[in-house]
Amino acid sequence: MKHPLARVPYPLVCTALGLVLGWVPILLHGPIARKFDVLYIQGSIAVWAYYTARLSIGFWVGITHWPGRWWLRGALCGLLAMLPLGWMALATPGCGFG
């Protein structure tokens, strides 16, 4: 008899596990926005950049076999990996839109 999760697609399982386990550091003690505000960085945006990076790790692991063409996979993983860093740049005065 197969385990019920054996029928669920691998990328979906990894994404779900990443989303669930990514909240553990937030619940225990995540970054504090006020600590970034002292550095003249918009702390709330910076903190959500960290949260997004943590929560997306499971998704990155899940898509390492998708899409099949290696040159698409690299670009997609690179884009997703740089997204939270782009938000961190938006939190910094003089960068981005602010």
Order of alpha helices (4+ residues) and beta strands (2+ residues): alpha-alpha-alpha-alpha-alpha-alpha
